[in-house]
Amino acid sequence: MPLPALALAKRARKPALVVALWLLWRKYVVTPASKQIVPWGPRWLAVAASALLHYFGRAFLNYTDNAEDTLKWGIWEDGKQYLMPWHPHGNFTISSLYFISHYWAKNYPGGTPRYVCVAPLLLKIPILAEFLLLCHARSQDISTFSRLLASGATVAVQPGGLREQVATDDKQERVFFPAKLGFIRLALQHGVALLPTYAFGENQLYKTAPWVQRLNQWCYRKLGTGSMIILGQGGIPSSPILPNPIMLPKAGAGL
């Protein structure tokens, strides 16, 4: 083999090894963890990792919630269990990613076990998948969802999914539900009460424009993807394909 080709082959070994190790990690660790009904990883790490994003969000945004009020109202008394559909999706479910992930890692409010079922695609993205698993995110497949409810855990779910995401509009509030309403059937099957939740301000964290909505909706129809373009800082178009600081929500926005 010529020397230049040999050097190129050597340089390619390390990336290939990294990819191979990641595929093995995903197959034998991440995928099984996405379907288990017990916490994954050390709790201290889940709390610490989610705290970084939580307190950054509190400093960067004007965030408030009524978690303490729900304790006063007795919503979580006696280990009550719920299925929690939440809306709206917004461009990136910032409320759940920045804030509720930390609460879930701490089993707050109320102290009872809780999980969130998310799109399997999210659990295939390196680093994000591990973070979500630590914070009690699990695969949204029916079997895992049902087993979590059967275990007595409270489970949250975003019914609108990608369809609601690509329809995000900062000038109006809209929610979407799947035609078969499978999450309601699961709640009835397990005798679990629904506790609807709404994140006011989620849709207003990013400006939206008709051309962006049309493009994202086309990608959803043709490719099955969520929002591929958002208007980030200063209204500059950006994409989650290439994460960057421009994608941060509007500083000081209410949520």
DAURFEN-V627274 format. One record per residue. N is the residue number from 1. RES is the residue in three letters. PHI is phi as a letter, one per 30 degrees, with the letter a starting at -180 (none if undefined). NEAR is the number of other C-alpha atoms within 10 Angstrom. D_LAST is the distance of its C-alpha to the last C-alpha in Angstrom with 2 decimals. Layout:
n->N res->RES phi->PHI near->NEAR d_last->D_LAST
n->N res->RES phi->PHI near->NEAR d_last->D_LAST
This chain:
n->1 res->MET phi->none near->7 d_last->60.49
n->2 res->PRO phi->e near->6 d_last->60.33
n->3 res->LEU phi->e near->8 d_last->58.67
n->4 res->PRO phi->e near->9 d_last->55.75
n->5 res->ALA phi->d near->10 d_last->54.97
n->6 res->LEU phi->d near->11 d_last->55.28
n->7 res->ALA phi->d near->11 d_last->52.87
n->8 res->LEU phi->d near->10 d_last->50.36
n->9 res->ALA phi->d near->12 d_last->50.71
n->10 res->LYS phi->d near->11 d_last->50.12
n->11 res->ARG phi->d near->11 d_last->46.95
n->12 res->ALA phi->d near->11 d_last->45.66
n->13 res->ARG phi->d near->11 d_last->46.29
n->14 res->LYS phi->d near->11 d_last->43.38
n->15 res->PRO phi->e near->11 d_last->40.65
n->16 res->ALA phi->d near->11 d_last->42.45
n->17 res->LEU phi->d near->11 d_last->42.56
n->18 res->VAL phi->d near->11 d_last->38.84
n->19 res->VAL phi->d near->12 d_last->38.12
n->20 res->ALA phi->d near->12 d_last->40.64
n->21 res->LEU phi->d near->12 d_last->39.21
n->22 res->TRP phi->d near->15 d_last->35.69
n->23 res->LEU phi->d near->14 d_last->37.07
n->24 res->LEU phi->d near->12 d_last->38.88
n->25 res->TRP phi->e near->12 d_last->35.82
n->26 res->ARG phi->d near->19 d_last->33.81
n->27 res->LYS phi->d near->12 d_last->36.70
n->28 res->TYR phi->c near->11 d_last->37.72
n->29 res->VAL phi->b near->13 d_last->34.57
n->30 res->VAL phi->d near->20 d_last->31.29
n->31 res->THR phi->d near->17 d_last->32.48
n->32 res->PRO phi->d near->12 d_last->34.02
n->33 res->ALA phi->d near->23 d_last->31.01
n->34 res->SER phi->d near->25 d_last->28.74
n->35 res->LYS phi->c near->20 d_last->30.90
n->36 res->GLN phi->d near->16 d_last->31.58
n->37 res->ILE phi->c near->21 d_last->30.39
n->38 res->VAL phi->b near->15 d_last->30.37
n->39 res->PRO phi->e near->19 d_last->28.16
n->40 res->TRP phi->c near->19 d_last->28.96
n->41 res->GLY phi->i near->14 d_last->29.63
n->42 res->PRO phi->d near->9 d_last->29.61
n->43 res->ARG phi->d near->14 d_last->26.87
n->44 res->TRP phi->d near->12 d_last->26.81
n->45 res->LEU phi->d near->14 d_last->26.06
n->46 res->ALA phi->d near->24 d_last->23.18
n->47 res->VAL phi->d near->20 d_last->21.64
n->48 res->ALA phi->d near->13 d_last->22.47
n->49 res->ALA phi->d near->17 d_last->21.28
n->50 res->SER phi->d near->26 d_last->17.87
n->51 res->ALA phi->d near->18 d_last->17.57
n->52 res->LEU phi->e near->12 d_last->17.98
n->53 res->LEU phi->d near->16 d_last->14.93
n->54 res->HIS phi->d near->22 d_last->12.89
n->55 res->TYR phi->d near->14 d_last->13.96
n->56 res->PHE phi->d near->13 d_last->13.79
n->57 res->GLY phi->d near->20 d_last->10.06
n->58 res->ARG phi->d near->15 d_last->9.83
n->59 res->ALA phi->d near->12 d_last->12.22
n->60 res->PHE phi->d near->15 d_last->10.91
n->61 res->LEU phi->c near->17 d_last->7.20
n->62 res->ASN phi->c near->13 d_last->6.06
n->63 res->TYR phi->c near->15 d_last->4.80
n->64 res->THR phi->b near->12 d_last->6.40
n->65 res->ASP phi->a near->13 d_last->8.26
n->66 res->ASN phi->c near->8 d_last->11.72
n->67 res->ALA phi->e near->12 d_last->13.73
n->68 res->GLU phi->d near->11 d_last->16.31
n->69 res->ASP phi->d near->11 d_last->16.77
n->70 res->THR phi->d near->14 d_last->17.69
n->71 res->LEU phi->d near->14 d_last->20.37
n->72 res->LYS phi->d near->11 d_last->21.69
n->73 res->TRP phi->d near->9 d_last->21.93
n->74 res->GLY phi->i near->11 d_last->24.03
n->75 res->ILE phi->d near->16 d_last->22.09
n->76 res->TRP phi->c near->17 d_last->23.08
n->77 res->GLU phi->d near->14 d_last->26.53
n->78 res->ASP phi->h near->9 d_last->29.66
n->79 res->GLY phi->i near->14 d_last->28.02
n->80 res->LYS phi->e near->15 d_last->26.58
n->81 res->GLN phi->c near->22 d_last->25.70
n->82 res->TYR phi->b near->22 d_last->23.29
n->83 res->LEU phi->c near->25 d_last->22.48
n->84 res->MET phi->c near->22 d_last->18.73
n->85 res->PRO phi->d near->21 d_last->17.90
n->86 res->TRP phi->b near->19 d_last->14.22
n->87 res->HIS phi->b near->25 d_last->12.73
n->88 res->PRO phi->d near->27 d_last->11.79
n->89 res->HIS phi->d near->28 d_last->13.02
n->90 res->GLY phi->i near->28 d_last->11.60
n->91 res->ASN phi->d near->27 d_last->13.56
n->92 res->PHE phi->b near->21 d_last->13.14
n->93 res->THR phi->h near->18 d_last->11.14
n->94 res->ILE phi->d near->19 d_last->9.02
n->95 res->SER phi->e near->23 d_last->7.32
n->96 res->SER phi->d near->18 d_last->11.00
n->97 res->LEU phi->d near->17 d_last->12.61
n->98 res->TYR phi->d near->19 d_last->10.97
n->99 res->PHE phi->c near->21 d_last->10.30
n->100 res->ILE phi->d near->17 d_last->12.21
n->101 res->SER phi->e near->28 d_last->15.13
n->102 res->HIS phi->d near->25 d_last->15.84
n->103 res->TYR phi->d near->20 d_last->15.84
n->104 res->TRP phi->d near->24 d_last->18.12
n->105 res->ALA phi->d near->27 d_last->20.35
n->106 res->LYS phi->c near->21 d_last->20.94
n->107 res->ASN phi->h near->18 d_last->21.36
n->108 res->TYR phi->c near->18 d_last->18.82
n->109 res->PRO phi->d near->16 d_last->18.55
n->110 res->GLY phi->j near->19 d_last->22.13
n->111 res->GLY phi->i near->13 d_last->24.02
n->112 res->THR phi->d near->18 d_last->25.20
n->113 res->PRO phi->d near->22 d_last->25.23
n->114 res->ARG phi->b near->29 d_last->22.38
n->115 res->TYR phi->b near->27 d_last->21.92
n->116 res->VAL phi->b near->26 d_last->20.04
n->117 res->CYS phi->c near->21 d_last->22.20
n->118 res->VAL phi->b near->21 d_last->21.30
n->119 res->ALA phi->d near->16 d_last->23.25
n->120 res->PRO phi->e near->15 d_last->26.37
n->121 res->LEU phi->e near->11 d_last->25.88
n->122 res->LEU phi->d near->15 d_last->23.03
n->123 res->LEU phi->d near->23 d_last->25.55
n->124 res->LYS phi->c near->16 d_last->28.01
n->125 res->ILE phi->c near->11 d_last->26.11
n->126 res->PRO phi->e near->12 d_last->27.50
n->127 res->ILE phi->i near->10 d_last->25.35
n->128 res->LEU phi->d near->12 d_last->22.29
n->129 res->ALA phi->e near->21 d_last->24.50
n->130 res->GLU phi->d near->23 d_last->25.56
n->131 res->PHE phi->d near->18 d_last->22.11
n->132 res->LEU phi->d near->22 d_last->20.99
n->133 res->LEU phi->d near->25 d_last->24.30
n->134 res->LEU phi->e near->26 d_last->23.96
n->135 res->CYS phi->c near->30 d_last->20.64
n->136 res->HIS phi->i near->29 d_last->22.49
n->137 res->ALA phi->d near->30 d_last->21.78
n->138 res->ARG phi->b near->32 d_last->24.89
n->139 res->SER phi->d near->23 d_last->26.48
n->140 res->GLN phi->d near->19 d_last->25.68
n->141 res->ASP phi->d near->14 d_last->29.41
n->142 res->ILE phi->e near->13 d_last->30.79
n->143 res->SER phi->d near->10 d_last->33.03
n->144 res->THR phi->d near->17 d_last->30.44
n->145 res->PHE phi->e near->23 d_last->28.00
n->146 res->SER phi->d near->18 d_last->30.93
n->147 res->ARG phi->d near->15 d_last->32.21
n->148 res->LEU phi->d near->23 d_last->28.90
n->149 res->LEU phi->d near->23 d_last->28.87
n->150 res->ALA phi->d near->16 d_last->32.58
n->151 res->SER phi->d near->11 d_last->31.99
n->152 res->GLY phi->j near->17 d_last->29.98
n->153 res->ALA phi->d near->22 d_last->26.59
n->154 res->THR phi->d near->24 d_last->23.31
n->155 res->VAL phi->b near->26 d_last->22.11
n->156 res->ALA phi->c near->23 d_last->18.83
n->157 res->VAL phi->a near->22 d_last->19.09
n->158 res->GLN phi->c near->23 d_last->17.31
n->159 res->PRO phi->d near->22 d_last->20.04
n->160 res->GLY phi->d near->20 d_last->19.17
n->161 res->GLY phi->h near->20 d_last->19.74
n->162 res->LEU phi->d near->22 d_last->20.80
n->163 res->ARG phi->d near->22 d_last->21.72
n->164 res->GLU phi->d near->23 d_last->18.21
n->165 res->GLN phi->d near->25 d_last->16.99
n->166 res->VAL phi->d near->26 d_last->19.64
n->167 res->ALA phi->c near->25 d_last->18.96
n->168 res->THR phi->e near->29 d_last->15.35
n->169 res->ASP phi->b near->21 d_last->15.30
n->170 res->ASP phi->d near->16 d_last->12.81
n->171 res->LYS phi->c near->11 d_last->15.03
n->172 res->GLN phi->a near->8 d_last->15.11
n->173 res->GLU phi->c near->15 d_last->13.89
n->174 res->ARG phi->b near->15 d_last->16.49
n->175 res->VAL phi->b near->17 d_last->17.14
n->176 res->PHE phi->b near->17 d_last->20.22
n->177 res->PHE phi->b near->15 d_last->22.55
n->178 res->PRO phi->d near->11 d_last->25.58
n->179 res->ALA phi->d near->6 d_last->28.87
n->180 res->LYS phi->d near->8 d_last->30.34
n->181 res->LEU phi->h near->10 d_last->27.45
n->182 res->GLY phi->e near->13 d_last->28.69
n->183 res->PHE phi->d near->22 d_last->25.95
n->184 res->ILE phi->d near->15 d_last->27.06
n->185 res->ARG phi->d near->11 d_last->30.64
n->186 res->LEU phi->d near->17 d_last->29.85
n->187 res->ALA phi->d near->18 d_last->28.27
n->188 res->LEU phi->d near->12 d_last->31.45
n->189 res->GLN phi->d near->12 d_last->33.69
n->190 res->HIS phi->c near->15 d_last->32.37
n->191 res->GLY phi->i near->14 d_last->31.88
n->192 res->VAL phi->c near->21 d_last->28.20
n->193 res->ALA phi->d near->15 d_last->25.90
n->194 res->LEU phi->d near->18 d_last->22.80
n->195 res->LEU phi->b near->15 d_last->19.46
n->196 res->PRO phi->d near->13 d_last->17.02
n->197 res->THR phi->b near->14 d_last->13.30
n->198 res->TYR phi->b near->13 d_last->10.53
n->199 res->ALA phi->c near->18 d_last->6.94
n->200 res->PHE phi->d near->15 d_last->5.97
n->201 res->GLY phi->j near->18 d_last->4.58
n->202 res->GLU phi->e near->26 d_last->6.17
n->203 res->ASN phi->d near->27 d_last->9.29
n->204 res->GLN phi->c near->21 d_last->8.51
n->205 res->LEU phi->d near->23 d_last->7.91
n->206 res->TYR phi->b near->25 d_last->11.71
n->207 res->LYS phi->d near->21 d_last->14.38
n->208 res->THR phi->b near->20 d_last->16.72
n->209 res->ALA phi->b near->15 d_last->20.44
n->210 res->PRO phi->e near->10 d_last->23.14
n->211 res->TRP phi->d near->10 d_last->25.17
n->212 res->VAL phi->d near->20 d_last->22.42
n->213 res->GLN phi->d near->20 d_last->21.80
n->214 res->ARG phi->d near->13 d_last->25.59
n->215 res->LEU phi->d near->14 d_last->26.12
n->216 res->ASN phi->d near->26 d_last->23.55
n->217 res->GLN phi->d near->23 d_last->24.94
n->218 res->TRP phi->d near->16 d_last->28.43
n->219 res->CYS phi->d near->17 d_last->27.66
n->220 res->TYR phi->d near->18 d_last->26.35
n->221 res->ARG phi->d near->11 d_last->29.52
n->222 res->LYS phi->d near->9 d_last->31.97
n->223 res->LEU phi->c near->10 d_last->30.65
n->224 res->GLY phi->i near->12 d_last->28.28
n->225 res->THR phi->c near->17 d_last->25.50
n->226 res->GLY phi->d near->22 d_last->21.77
n->227 res->SER phi->d near->25 d_last->20.21
n->228 res->MET phi->c near->19 d_last->22.73
n->229 res->ILE phi->b near->21 d_last->21.59
n->230 res->ILE phi->b near->24 d_last->18.27
n->231 res->LEU phi->c near->20 d_last->17.93
n->232 res->GLY phi->d near->21 d_last->16.74
n->233 res->GLN phi->e near->17 d_last->16.92
n->234 res->GLY phi->i near->10 d_last->18.96
n->235 res->GLY phi->i near->15 d_last->19.10
n->236 res->ILE phi->d near->12 d_last->21.46
n->237 res->PRO phi->d near->14 d_last->22.08
n->238 res->SER phi->b near->18 d_last->21.64
n->239 res->SER phi->b near->15 d_last->22.22
n->240 res->PRO phi->d near->13 d_last->21.18
n->241 res->ILE phi->d near->8 d_last->24.97
n->242 res->LEU phi->b near->7 d_last->25.06
n->243 res->PRO phi->e near->10 d_last->21.99
n->244 res->ASN phi->a near->11 d_last->21.54
n->245 res->PRO phi->d near->9 d_last->19.29
n->246 res->ILE phi->d near->17 d_last->18.94
n->247 res->MET phi->d near->21 d_last->16.70
n->248 res->LEU phi->d near->15 d_last->13.87
n->249 res->PRO phi->d near->22 d_last->10.69
n->250 res->LYS phi->d near->18 d_last->10.74
n->251 res->ALA phi->d near->13 d_last->11.02
n->252 res->GLY phi->i near->14 d_last->9.09
n->253 res->ALA phi->d near->15 d_last->6.48
n->254 res->GLY phi->d near->14 d_last->3.77
n->255 res->LEU phi->b near->18 d_last->0.00
